[in-house]
């Protein structure tokens, strides 16, 4: 019944779902500090990708009419918004991680472990949501400033919940209605209620997999703070960038390019001590599950020429040798 309701509202296919990695848009080692330069560049690249086919000289109509920190004036010229001044963007959905927002509050209080009957967990649930929704608002504002009609949508507020940290069901009707109306939904990792343990952290990567399964985008892009997936932590001197990963029917994945000396070697991952969502390991697992659906997944460094090419859909088919990133795709 729920799937019928979702299908009823979705009238056109989705072009792309984008995951803004928390480490790419915040300084992950500095509490609640946004990487303004990266966020600005990512917002501009998203505008370019969404408005492909429009004239490059198309005027940017900013939609953030609220006062910004350190500024005395509000930027709003209503005379610009005449007739069809706002060009409807390609059908994109944006999901972002928390980075230096939310993880500290969640890990200090143990929200990811459940137990809402405990005062500390309940307080941490509230604190976590204050933090992640603060970041969500700033990202929505950054997108709105470059003319993207973005709307923040919190999983908790949309009624989403988990069971053993997985999403048994989620009503996507509000998301699809927003897309059909010409908005770009901006979702985020969130603290939500859990049917087994009371509460949990729903990561942005898990949200993307759920959205991909129901909205069936043409492709999915993960924007991160490194070039892609490596065979070991990228800070190690001999780390090798994995250019292409193939996912089979059984969900198992293998490295296609480059050919590694030890093909059976598991890719090593690292997870920051305060990261309650699983880090790169969760990212690869969720990306592989999306690829199983026949949807190509690109993992690429944010705010680079490589990320713009991925967002614009240039990489479908053969991957150019001069593109740096990781593609994960289904192979039957």
ZADO-1210 file (C-alpha; in nm, 4 decimals, padded with zeros to 6 digits):
<atoms>
<atom x="00.0000" y="00.0000" z="00.0000" code="UNK" pos="1"/>
<atom x="00.2788" y="00.2385" z="00.0955" code="UNK" pos="2"/>
<atom x="00.4717" y="00.1660" z="-00.2259" code="UNK" pos="3"/>
<atom x="00.1538" y="00.2333" z="-00.4266" code="UNK" pos="4"/>
<atom x="00.1232" y="00.5695" z="-00.2500" code="UNK" pos="5"/>
<atom x="00.4834" y="00.6545" z="-00.3359" code="UNK" pos="6"/>
<atom x="00.4441" y="00.5489" z="-00.7011" code="UNK" pos="7"/>
<atom x="00.1262" y="00.7563" z="-00.7291" code="UNK" pos="8"/>
<atom x="00.3178" y="01.0749" z="-00.6470" code="UNK" pos="9"/>
<atom x="00.6244" y="01.0069" z="-00.8590" code="UNK" pos="10"/>
<atom x="00.5396" y="01.1042" z="-01.2168" code="UNK" pos="11"/>
<atom x="00.8853" y="01.1413" z="-01.3727" code="UNK" pos="12"/>
<atom x="01.2163" y="00.9634" z="-01.3180" code="UNK" pos="13"/>
<atom x="01.4789" y="01.1127" z="-01.0876" code="UNK" pos="14"/>
<atom x="01.8020" y="01.2148" z="-01.2544" code="UNK" pos="15"/>
<atom x="02.0454" y="01.1970" z="-00.9634" code="UNK" pos="16"/>
<atom x="02.0716" y="01.1500" z="-00.5874" code="UNK" pos="17"/>
<atom x="02.3710" y="01.3277" z="-00.4353" code="UNK" pos="18"/>
<atom x="02.5305" y="01.2503" z="-00.0987" code="UNK" pos="19"/>
<atom x="02.7284" y="01.5388" z="00.0476" code="UNK" pos="20"/>
<atom x="02.9759" y="01.3695" z="00.2791" code="UNK" pos="21"/>
<atom x="03.0024" y="01.5319" z="00.6196" code="UNK" pos="22"/>
<atom x="03.3828" y="01.5329" z="00.6012" code="UNK" pos="23"/>
<atom x="03.3681" y="01.7249" z="00.2715" code="UNK" pos="24"/>
<atom x="03.1419" y="02.0083" z="00.3873" code="UNK" pos="25"/>
<atom x="03.2558" y="02.0456" z="00.7501" code="UNK" pos="26"/>
<atom x="03.5853" y="02.0421" z="00.9340" code="UNK" pos="27"/>
<atom x="03.5342" y="01.7034" z="01.0963" code="UNK" pos="28"/>
<atom x="03.7859" y="01.7626" z="01.3764" code="UNK" pos="29"/>
<atom x="03.6418" y="02.1024" z="01.4724" code="UNK" pos="30"/>
<atom x="03.3059" y="02.0923" z="01.6482" code="UNK" pos="31"/>
<atom x="03.0231" y="02.2300" z="01.4331" code="UNK" pos="32"/>
<atom x="03.2415" y="02.4171" z="01.1859" code="UNK" pos="33"/>
<atom x="03.1299" y="02.4307" z="00.8217" code="UNK" pos="34"/>
<atom x="03.3840" y="02.4231" z="00.5385" code="UNK" pos="35"/>
<atom x="03.2374" y="02.7335" z="00.3738" code="UNK" pos="36"/>
<atom x="03.4660" y="02.7254" z="00.0676" code="UNK" pos="37"/>
<atom x="03.3841" y="02.3627" z="-00.0148" code="UNK" pos="38"/>
<atom x="03.0124" y="02.4118" z="00.0480" code="UNK" pos="39"/>
<atom x="03.0102" y="02.7155" z="-00.1803" code="UNK" pos="40"/>
<atom x="03.1901" y="02.5271" z="-00.4586" code="UNK" pos="41"/>
<atom x="02.9654" y="02.2211" z="-00.4210" code="UNK" pos="42"/>
<atom x="02.6557" y="02.4431" z="-00.4372" code="UNK" pos="43"/>
<atom x="02.7811" y="02.6095" z="-00.7582" code="UNK" pos="44"/>
<atom x="02.8606" y="02.2711" z="-00.9169" code="UNK" pos="45"/>
<atom x="02.5186" y="02.1382" z="-00.8246" code="UNK" pos="46"/>
<atom x="02.3619" y="02.4427" z="-00.9897" code="UNK" pos="47"/>
<atom x="02.5659" y="02.3777" z="-01.3071" code="UNK" pos="48"/>
<atom x="02.4640" y="02.0127" z="-01.3134" code="UNK" pos="49"/>
<atom x="02.0959" y="02.0800" z="-01.2417" code="UNK" pos="50"/>
<atom x="02.0688" y="02.3659" z="-01.4888" code="UNK" pos="51"/>
<atom x="02.2501" y="02.1869" z="-01.7734" code="UNK" pos="52"/>
<atom x="02.1089" y="02.3051" z="-02.1034" code="UNK" pos="53"/>
<atom x="02.0461" y="02.6561" z="-01.9708" code="UNK" pos="54"/>
<atom x="02.2506" y="02.9552" z="-02.0804" code="UNK" pos="55"/>
<atom x="02.5671" y="03.0068" z="-01.8687" code="UNK" pos="56"/>
<atom x="02.4704" y="03.3748" z="-01.8484" code="UNK" pos="57"/>
<atom x="02.1395" y="03.2864" z="-01.6798" code="UNK" pos="58"/>
<atom x="02.1039" y="03.5210" z="-01.3846" code="UNK" pos="59"/>
<atom x="02.1394" y="03.3640" z="-01.0403" code="UNK" pos="60"/>
<atom x="01.8263" y="03.4443" z="-00.8407" code="UNK" pos="61"/>
<atom x="01.9123" y="03.4016" z="-00.4757" code="UNK" pos="62"/>
<atom x="01.6380" y="03.2605" z="-00.2517" code="UNK" pos="63"/>
<atom x="01.7978" y="03.3061" z="00.0897" code="UNK" pos="64"/>
<atom x="01.6202" y="03.6191" z="00.2078" code="UNK" pos="65"/>
<atom x="01.7289" y="03.5878" z="00.5700" code="UNK" pos="66"/>
<atom x="01.9945" y="03.7948" z="00.7394" code="UNK" pos="67"/>
<atom x="02.3417" y="03.6388" z="00.7339" code="UNK" pos="68"/>
<atom x="02.5951" y="03.6600" z="01.0144" code="UNK" pos="69"/>
<atom x="02.8057" y="03.9762" z="00.9843" code="UNK" pos="70"/>
<atom x="02.5774" y="04.1399" z="00.7263" code="UNK" pos="71"/>
<atom x="02.3330" y="04.4212" z="00.7946" code="UNK" pos="72"/>
<atom x="02.1225" y="04.3883" z="00.4792" code="UNK" pos="73"/>
<atom x="01.8954" y="04.1151" z="00.3452" code="UNK" pos="74"/>
<atom x="01.9538" y="04.0347" z="-00.0223" code="UNK" pos="75"/>
<atom x="01.6166" y="04.0310" z="-00.1994" code="UNK" pos="76"/>
<atom x="01.5109" y="04.2003" z="-00.5223" code="UNK" pos="77"/>
<atom x="01.1492" y="04.1044" z="-00.5883" code="UNK" pos="78"/>
<atom x="01.1586" y="04.2675" z="-00.9324" code="UNK" pos="79"/>
<atom x="01.3815" y="03.9806" z="-01.0526" code="UNK" pos="80"/>
<atom x="01.1081" y="03.7259" z="-00.9865" code="UNK" pos="81"/>
<atom x="00.8742" y="03.8004" z="-01.2747" code="UNK" pos="82"/>
<atom x="00.6918" y="03.5333" z="-01.4735" code="UNK" pos="83"/>
<atom x="00.9003" y="03.2188" z="-01.5216" code="UNK" pos="84"/>
<atom x="01.2174" y="03.3696" z="-01.3761" code="UNK" pos="85"/>
<atom x="01.2980" y="03.0531" z="-01.1805" code="UNK" pos="86"/>
<atom x="01.4116" y="02.7720" z="-01.4085" code="UNK" pos="87"/>
<atom x="01.3022" y="02.4333" z="-01.2758" code="UNK" pos="88"/>
<atom x="01.6181" y="02.2302" z="-01.2066" code="UNK" pos="89"/>
<atom x="01.6777" y="01.8719" z="-01.3157" code="UNK" pos="90"/>
<atom x="01.5184" y="01.6277" z="-01.0759" code="UNK" pos="91"/>
<atom x="01.7854" y="01.5943" z="-00.8070" code="UNK" pos="92"/>
<atom x="01.7696" y="01.4886" z="-00.4430" code="UNK" pos="93"/>
<atom x="02.0430" y="01.5927" z="-00.1986" code="UNK" pos="94"/>
<atom x="02.1303" y="01.4011" z="00.1183" code="UNK" pos="95"/>
<atom x="02.4066" y="01.5171" z="00.3498" code="UNK" pos="96"/>
<atom x="02.6047" y="01.3660" z="00.6333" code="UNK" pos="97"/>
<atom x="02.6642" y="01.5325" z="00.9673" code="UNK" pos="98"/>
<atom x="03.0425" y="01.5699" z="00.9724" code="UNK" pos="99"/>
<atom x="03.1333" y="01.7676" z="01.2846" code="UNK" pos="100"/>
<atom x="02.7630" y="01.8216" z="01.3605" code="UNK" pos="101"/>
<atom x="02.5625" y="01.5632" z="01.5529" code="UNK" pos="102"/>
<atom x="02.8251" y="01.2900" z="01.5920" code="UNK" pos="103"/>
<atom x="02.9681" y="01.4425" z="01.9101" code="UNK" pos="104"/>
<atom x="02.6267" y="01.4745" z="02.0737" code="UNK" pos="105"/>
<atom x="02.5199" y="01.1247" z="01.9651" code="UNK" pos="106"/>
<atom x="02.8361" y="00.9487" z="02.0797" code="UNK" pos="107"/>
<atom x="02.8504" y="01.1324" z="02.4164" code="UNK" pos="108"/>
<atom x="02.4941" y="01.0311" z="02.5007" code="UNK" pos="109"/>
<atom x="02.4801" y="00.6901" z="02.3295" code="UNK" pos="110"/>
<atom x="02.1796" y="00.7753" z="02.1118" code="UNK" pos="111"/>
<atom x="02.2945" y="00.5206" z="01.8515" code="UNK" pos="112"/>
<atom x="02.2684" y="00.2444" z="02.1126" code="UNK" pos="113"/>
<atom x="01.9086" y="00.3255" z="02.2075" code="UNK" pos="114"/>
<atom x="01.7467" y="00.3525" z="02.5492" code="UNK" pos="115"/>
<atom x="01.5173" y="00.6557" z="02.5442" code="UNK" pos="116"/>
<atom x="01.4090" y="00.5718" z="02.8990" code="UNK" pos="117"/>
<atom x="01.7481" y="00.7060" z="03.0135" code="UNK" pos="118"/>
<atom x="01.7658" y="01.0802" z="03.0729" code="UNK" pos="119"/>
<atom x="02.1072" y="01.1162" z="02.9077" code="UNK" pos="120"/>
<atom x="01.9934" y="00.9397" z="02.5900" code="UNK" pos="121"/>
<atom x="01.6738" y="01.1469" z="02.5675" code="UNK" pos="122"/>
<atom x="01.8719" y="01.4701" z="02.6158" code="UNK" pos="123"/>
<atom x="02.1291" y="01.3522" z="02.3599" code="UNK" pos="124"/>
<atom x="01.8512" y="01.2770" z="02.1106" code="UNK" pos="125"/>
<atom x="01.7313" y="01.6380" z="02.1373" code="UNK" pos="126"/>
<atom x="02.0880" y="01.7756" z="02.1240" code="UNK" pos="127"/>
<atom x="02.1764" y="01.5628" z="01.8209" code="UNK" pos="128"/>
<atom x="01.8717" y="01.6810" z="01.6283" code="UNK" pos="129"/>
<atom x="01.9409" y="02.0463" z="01.7131" code="UNK" pos="130"/>
<atom x="02.2925" y="02.0034" z="01.5734" code="UNK" pos="131"/>
<atom x="02.2084" y="01.8163" z="01.2501" code="UNK" pos="132"/>
<atom x="01.9108" y="02.0373" z="01.1648" code="UNK" pos="133"/>
<atom x="02.1318" y="02.3441" z="01.2148" code="UNK" pos="134"/>
<atom x="02.3687" y="02.2066" z="00.9502" code="UNK" pos="135"/>
<atom x="02.0761" y="02.1162" z="00.7245" code="UNK" pos="136"/>
<atom x="01.9503" y="02.4753" z="00.7347" code="UNK" pos="137"/>
<atom x="02.2935" y="02.6117" z="00.6427" code="UNK" pos="138"/>
<atom x="02.3200" y="02.3744" z="00.3455" code="UNK" pos="139"/>
<atom x="01.9704" y="02.4638" z="00.2268" code="UNK" pos="140"/>
<atom x="02.0649" y="02.8320" z="00.2527" code="UNK" pos="141"/>
<atom x="02.3886" y="02.7784" z="00.0561" code="UNK" pos="142"/>
<atom x="02.1952" y="02.6057" z="-00.2235" code="UNK" pos="143"/>
<atom x="01.9244" y="02.8718" z="-00.2180" code="UNK" pos="144"/>
<atom x="02.1848" y="03.1486" z="-00.2535" code="UNK" pos="145"/>
<atom x="02.2939" y="03.0066" z="-00.5912" code="UNK" pos="146"/>
<atom x="01.9355" y="02.9837" z="-00.7149" code="UNK" pos="147"/>
<atom x="01.8481" y="02.6220" z="-00.6298" code="UNK" pos="148"/>
<atom x="01.4913" y="02.5972" z="-00.4895" code="UNK" pos="149"/>
<atom x="01.5952" y="02.3732" z="-00.2013" code="UNK" pos="150"/>
<atom x="01.3813" y="02.2599" z="00.0924" code="UNK" pos="151"/>
<atom x="01.5100" y="02.0887" z="00.4059" code="UNK" pos="152"/>
<atom x="01.3383" y="01.7605" z="00.4962" code="UNK" pos="153"/>
<atom x="01.4297" y="01.5838" z="00.8209" code="UNK" pos="154"/>
<atom x="01.3660" y="01.2063" z="00.8365" code="UNK" pos="155"/>
<atom x="01.2351" y="01.2325" z="01.1956" code="UNK" pos="156"/>
<atom x="00.9894" y="01.5079" z="01.0995" code="UNK" pos="157"/>
<atom x="00.8806" y="01.3073" z="00.7937" code="UNK" pos="158"/>
<atom x="00.7857" y="01.0200" z="01.0262" code="UNK" pos="159"/>
<atom x="01.0710" y="00.7887" z="00.9313" code="UNK" pos="160"/>
<atom x="01.1816" y="00.5303" z="01.1860" code="UNK" pos="161"/>
<atom x="01.4151" y="00.2316" z="01.1995" code="UNK" pos="162"/>
<atom x="01.4090" y="-00.1240" z="01.3262" code="UNK" pos="163"/>
<atom x="01.7523" y="-00.2552" z="01.4268" code="UNK" pos="164"/>
<atom x="01.8939" y="00.0530" z="01.2507" code="UNK" pos="165"/>
<atom x="01.7419" y="-00.0446" z="00.9134" code="UNK" pos="166"/>
<atom x="01.4481" y="00.1304" z="00.7470" code="UNK" pos="167"/>
<atom x="01.1587" y="-00.1180" z="00.7335" code="UNK" pos="168"/>
<atom x="00.9427" y="00.1445" z="00.5644" code="UNK" pos="169"/>
<atom x="00.9368" y="00.5177" z="00.5056" code="UNK" pos="170"/>
<atom x="00.6667" y="00.7284" z="00.3474" code="UNK" pos="171"/>
<atom x="00.8322" y="00.9082" z="00.0574" code="UNK" pos="172"/>
<atom x="00.5187" y="01.0890" z="-00.0564" code="UNK" pos="173"/>
<atom x="00.6348" y="01.4240" z="00.0839" code="UNK" pos="174"/>
<atom x="00.9714" y="01.3847" z="-00.0913" code="UNK" pos="175"/>
<atom x="00.8196" y="01.2969" z="-00.4284" code="UNK" pos="176"/>
<atom x="00.5596" y="01.5748" z="-00.3987" code="UNK" pos="177"/>
<atom x="00.8392" y="01.8248" z="-00.3387" code="UNK" pos="178"/>
<atom x="01.0299" y="01.6985" z="-00.6452" code="UNK" pos="179"/>
<atom x="00.7186" y="01.7058" z="-00.8644" code="UNK" pos="180"/>
<atom x="00.6546" y="02.0637" z="-00.7551" code="UNK" pos="181"/>
<atom x="01.0013" y="02.1709" z="-00.8712" code="UNK" pos="182"/>
<atom x="01.1839" y="02.1720" z="-00.5385" code="UNK" pos="183"/>
<atom x="01.5111" y="01.9980" z="-00.4527" code="UNK" pos="184"/>
<atom x="01.4658" y="01.8038" z="-00.1258" code="UNK" pos="185"/>
<atom x="01.7654" y="01.8194" z="00.1100" code="UNK" pos="186"/>
<atom x="01.7617" y="01.5321" z="00.3591" code="UNK" pos="187"/>
<atom x="02.0183" y="01.4431" z="00.6229" code="UNK" pos="188"/>
<atom x="02.1389" y="01.1826" z="00.8686" code="UNK" pos="189"/>
<atom x="01.9158" y="01.2105" z="01.1731" code="UNK" pos="190"/>
<atom x="01.8272" y="01.0781" z="01.5154" code="UNK" pos="191"/>
<atom x="01.5067" y="00.8754" z="01.4769" code="UNK" pos="192"/>
<atom x="01.2864" y="00.6385" z="01.6749" code="UNK" pos="193"/>
<atom x="01.3733" y="00.2689" z="01.6518" code="UNK" pos="194"/>
<atom x="01.1175" y="-00.0112" z="01.6942" code="UNK" pos="195"/>
<atom x="01.3585" y="-00.2386" z="01.8803" code="UNK" pos="196"/>
<atom x="01.5916" y="-00.0206" z="02.0858" code="UNK" pos="197"/>
<atom x="01.3873" y="00.2978" z="02.1201" code="UNK" pos="198"/>
<atom x="01.6059" y="00.5262" z="01.9081" code="UNK" pos="199"/>
<atom x="01.9015" y="00.5150" z="01.6710" code="UNK" pos="200"/>
<atom x="02.1029" y="00.7193" z="01.4244" code="UNK" pos="201"/>
<atom x="01.9829" y="00.6921" z="01.0658" code="UNK" pos="202"/>
<atom x="02.2863" y="00.7656" z="00.8479" code="UNK" pos="203"/>
<atom x="02.2735" y="00.9586" z="00.5224" code="UNK" pos="204"/>
<atom x="02.4219" y="00.6577" z="00.3407" code="UNK" pos="205"/>
<atom x="02.1345" y="00.4315" z="00.4510" code="UNK" pos="206"/>
<atom x="01.8857" y="00.7026" z="00.3495" code="UNK" pos="207"/>
<atom x="02.0392" y="00.7175" z="00.0018" code="UNK" pos="208"/>
<atom x="02.0061" y="00.3426" z="-00.0464" code="UNK" pos="209"/>
<atom x="01.6386" y="00.3585" z="00.0523" code="UNK" pos="210"/>
<atom x="01.5728" y="00.6560" z="-00.1781" code="UNK" pos="211"/>
<atom x="01.7561" y="00.4890" z="-00.4673" code="UNK" pos="212"/>
<atom x="01.5498" y="00.1701" z="-00.4323" code="UNK" pos="213"/>
<atom x="01.2200" y="00.3612" z="-00.4548" code="UNK" pos="214"/>
<atom x="01.3037" y="00.6636" z="-00.6725" code="UNK" pos="215"/>
<atom x="01.5350" y="00.4760" z="-00.9130" code="UNK" pos="216"/>
<atom x="01.7648" y="00.7627" z="-01.0198" code="UNK" pos="217"/>
<atom x="01.9796" y="00.7456" z="-01.3324" code="UNK" pos="218"/>
<atom x="02.2941" y="00.7638" z="-01.1177" code="UNK" pos="219"/>
<atom x="02.4126" y="00.8377" z="-00.7625" code="UNK" pos="220"/>
<atom x="02.7095" y="01.0543" z="-00.6597" code="UNK" pos="221"/>
<atom x="02.8879" y="01.0401" z="-00.3223" code="UNK" pos="222"/>
<atom x="03.0929" y="01.3566" z="-00.2637" code="UNK" pos="223"/>
<atom x="03.3729" y="01.2922" z="-00.0130" code="UNK" pos="224"/>
<atom x="03.6920" y="01.4508" z="00.1192" code="UNK" pos="225"/>
<atom x="03.9184" y="01.2047" z="-00.0691" code="UNK" pos="226"/>
<atom x="03.9446" y="01.1097" z="-00.4371" code="UNK" pos="227"/>
<atom x="03.7465" y="00.7886" z="-00.3925" code="UNK" pos="228"/>
<atom x="03.7801" y="00.4435" z="-00.2372" code="UNK" pos="229"/>
<atom x="04.1322" y="00.3221" z="-00.1597" code="UNK" pos="230"/>
<atom x="04.2673" y="-00.0229" z="-00.0810" code="UNK" pos="231"/>
<atom x="04.3747" y="00.1110" z="00.2608" code="UNK" pos="232"/>
<atom x="04.3469" y="00.4413" z="00.4503" code="UNK" pos="233"/>
<atom x="04.4436" y="00.7116" z="00.1945" code="UNK" pos="234"/>
<atom x="04.6847" y="00.8693" z="00.4421" code="UNK" pos="235"/>
<atom x="04.9136" y="00.5669" z="00.4063" code="UNK" pos="236"/>
<atom x="05.1928" y="00.6179" z="00.1484" code="UNK" pos="237"/>
<atom x="05.1188" y="00.3075" z="-00.0631" code="UNK" pos="238"/>
<atom x="04.7411" y="00.3572" z="-00.0777" code="UNK" pos="239"/>
<atom x="04.5938" y="00.2766" z="-00.4204" code="UNK" pos="240"/>
<atom x="04.2828" y="00.4467" z="-00.5604" code="UNK" pos="241"/>
<atom x="04.0302" y="00.1859" z="-00.6738" code="UNK" pos="242"/>
<atom x="03.8965" y="00.3116" z="-01.0067" code="UNK" pos="243"/>
<atom x="03.6201" y="00.0563" z="-01.0678" code="UNK" pos="244"/>
<atom x="03.4392" y="-00.1898" z="-00.8429" code="UNK" pos="245"/>
<atom x="03.2015" y="-00.4528" z="-00.9827" code="UNK" pos="246"/>
<atom x="02.9023" y="-00.5795" z="-00.7842" code="UNK" pos="247"/>
<atom x="02.7502" y="-00.9191" z="-00.8650" code="UNK" pos="248"/>
<atom x="02.3999" y="-01.0614" z="-00.8265" code="UNK" pos="249"/>
<atom x="02.4867" y="-01.1892" z="-00.4778" code="UNK" pos="250"/>
<atom x="02.5902" y="-00.8430" z="-00.3632" code="UNK" pos="251"/>
<atom x="02.9573" y="-00.9342" z="-00.3354" code="UNK" pos="252"/>
<atom x="03.1975" y="-00.6866" z="-00.4896" code="UNK" pos="253"/>
<atom x="03.5402" y="-00.7087" z="-00.6459" code="UNK" pos="254"/>
<atom x="03.7964" y="-00.4591" z="-00.7737" code="UNK" pos="255"/>
<atom x="03.8107" y="-00.4406" z="-01.1558" code="UNK" pos="256"/>
<atom x="04.0566" y="-00.1502" z="-01.1942" code="UNK" pos="257"/>
<atom x="04.3390" y="-00.1443" z="-01.1104" code="UNK" pos="258"/>
<atom x="04.4341" y="-00.5108" z="-01.0874" code="UNK" pos="259"/>
<atom x="04.5579" y="-00.5561" z="-00.7306" code="UNK" pos="260"/>
<atom x="04.8379" y="-00.7984" z="-00.6438" code="UNK" pos="261"/>
<atom x="04.6279" y="-00.9602" z="-00.3745" code="UNK" pos="262"/>
<atom x="04.2781" y="-00.9699" z="-00.5201" code="UNK" pos="263"/>
<atom x="04.1334" y="-01.1418" z="-00.2121" code="UNK" pos="264"/>
<atom x="04.2549" y="-00.8677" z="00.0192" code="UNK" pos="265"/>
<atom x="03.9728" y="-00.6864" z="00.1949" code="UNK" pos="266"/>
<atom x="03.9748" y="-00.3110" z="00.1501" code="UNK" pos="267"/>
<atom x="04.0834" y="-00.1592" z="00.4804" code="UNK" pos="268"/>
<atom x="03.8792" y="00.1246" z="00.6234" code="UNK" pos="269"/>
<atom x="03.9100" y="00.3610" z="00.9157" code="UNK" pos="270"/>
<atom x="03.6305" y="00.5085" z="01.1238" code="UNK" pos="271"/>
<atom x="03.6745" y="00.8183" z="01.3390" code="UNK" pos="272"/>
<atom x="03.6186" y="00.7529" z="01.7095" code="UNK" pos="273"/>
<atom x="03.3150" y="00.9843" z="01.7217" code="UNK" pos="274"/>
<atom x="03.1556" y="00.8579" z="01.3972" code="UNK" pos="275"/>
<atom x="02.8350" y="00.6744" z="01.4916" code="UNK" pos="276"/>
<atom x="02.7385" y="00.5918" z="01.1311" code="UNK" pos="277"/>
<atom x="03.0135" y="00.3513" z="01.0201" code="UNK" pos="278"/>
<atom x="03.2319" y="00.5731" z="00.7982" code="UNK" pos="279"/>
<atom x="03.3684" y="00.4506" z="00.4650" code="UNK" pos="280"/>
<atom x="03.2780" y="00.0868" z="00.5333" code="UNK" pos="281"/>
<atom x="02.9080" y="00.1762" z="00.5478" code="UNK" pos="282"/>
<atom x="02.9536" y="00.3927" z="00.2377" code="UNK" pos="283"/>
<atom x="03.0950" y="00.1044" z="00.0301" code="UNK" pos="284"/>
<atom x="02.8309" y="-00.1407" z="00.1531" code="UNK" pos="285"/>
<atom x="02.5429" y="00.0950" z="00.0773" code="UNK" pos="286"/>
<atom x="02.6935" y="00.1915" z="-00.2606" code="UNK" pos="287"/>
<atom x="02.7202" y="-00.1773" z="-00.3540" code="UNK" pos="288"/>
<atom x="02.3538" y="-00.2318" z="-00.2643" code="UNK" pos="289"/>
<atom x="02.2570" y="00.0621" z="-00.4864" code="UNK" pos="290"/>
<atom x="02.4714" y="-00.0708" z="-00.7726" code="UNK" pos="291"/>
<atom x="02.2884" y="-00.4048" z="-00.7451" code="UNK" pos="292"/>
<atom x="01.9774" y="-00.2169" z="-00.8561" code="UNK" pos="293"/>
<atom x="02.1532" y="-00.1372" z="-01.1854" code="UNK" pos="294"/>
<atom x="02.2339" y="00.2207" z="-01.0811" code="UNK" pos="295"/>
<atom x="02.5920" y="00.3439" z="-01.1275" code="UNK" pos="296"/>
<atom x="02.7469" y="00.4980" z="-00.8166" code="UNK" pos="297"/>
<atom x="03.0345" y="00.7493" z="-00.8318" code="UNK" pos="298"/>
<atom x="03.2466" y="00.8224" z="-00.5241" code="UNK" pos="299"/>
<atom x="03.4544" y="01.1338" z="-00.5870" code="UNK" pos="300"/>
<atom x="03.6236" y="01.4232" z="-00.4109" code="UNK" pos="301"/>
<atom x="03.3937" y="01.7214" z="-00.3605" code="UNK" pos="302"/>
<atom x="03.4614" y="02.0641" z="-00.5129" code="UNK" pos="303"/>
<atom x="03.6881" y="01.9315" z="-00.7921" code="UNK" pos="304"/>
<atom x="03.6598" y="01.9099" z="-01.1709" code="UNK" pos="305"/>
<atom x="03.6067" y="01.5343" z="-01.1203" code="UNK" pos="306"/>
<atom x="03.2998" y="01.5927" z="-00.9007" code="UNK" pos="307"/>
<atom x="03.1467" y="01.8319" z="-01.1563" code="UNK" pos="308"/>
<atom x="03.1805" y="01.5685" z="-01.4302" code="UNK" pos="309"/>
<atom x="03.0171" y="01.3066" z="-01.2096" code="UNK" pos="310"/>
<atom x="02.7296" y="01.5365" z="-01.1102" code="UNK" pos="311"/>
<atom x="02.6699" y="01.6385" z="-01.4719" code="UNK" pos="312"/>
<atom x="02.6244" y="01.2763" z="-01.5821" code="UNK" pos="313"/>
<atom x="02.9272" y="01.2784" z="-01.8142" code="UNK" pos="314"/>
<atom x="03.0609" y="00.9463" z="-01.6851" code="UNK" pos="315"/>
<atom x="02.7830" y="00.7133" z="-01.7862" code="UNK" pos="316"/>
<atom x="02.9323" y="00.4333" z="-01.9951" code="UNK" pos="317"/>
<atom x="03.3097" y="00.4232" z="-02.0252" code="UNK" pos="318"/>
<atom x="03.5044" y="00.6067" z="-01.7568" code="UNK" pos="319"/>
<atom x="03.7663" y="00.8482" z="-01.9024" code="UNK" pos="320"/>
<atom x="04.1276" y="00.7819" z="-01.8001" code="UNK" pos="321"/>
<atom x="04.1667" y="01.1393" z="-01.6763" code="UNK" pos="322"/>
<atom x="03.8750" y="01.1126" z="-01.4323" code="UNK" pos="323"/>
<atom x="03.9806" y="01.0437" z="-01.0737" code="UNK" pos="324"/>
<atom x="03.7268" y="00.8721" z="-00.8533" code="UNK" pos="325"/>
<atom x="03.5648" y="00.5324" z="-00.7941" code="UNK" pos="326"/>
<atom x="03.2743" y="00.3944" z="-00.9926" code="UNK" pos="327"/>
<atom x="03.0727" y="00.1088" z="-00.8471" code="UNK" pos="328"/>
<atom x="02.8460" y="-00.0670" z="-01.0942" code="UNK" pos="329"/>
<atom x="02.6486" y="-00.3863" z="-01.1379" code="UNK" pos="330"/>
<atom x="02.7896" y="-00.6678" z="-01.3495" code="UNK" pos="331"/>
<atom x="02.5583" y="-00.9590" z="-01.4307" code="UNK" pos="332"/>
</atoms>
